[in-house]
């Protein structure tokens, strides 16, 4: 069981099965769907105005955030990651 917020964050409900559609979970789901569809599948993009072949989609790596500075405490202090 997992607690999730509802009603604009004012209440919580318990849910047995929660699908996380963000971050690495969604990326893995996308890769699985592309494998099922095949490399020669044509996909539409940009509101349906252009197309791309599934094998031409680049694999983009996540950049490192080490050394980046972020503001905290309502913008009054800075932390380095």
Beta strands, then each sheet from edge to edge (+ up, - down):
strand 1: 2-6
strand 2: 11-15
strand 3: 42-45
strand 4: 50-53
strand 5: 69-72
strand 6: 77-80
sheet 1: 1+ 2-
sheet 2: 3+ 4-
sheet 3: 5+ 6-
end
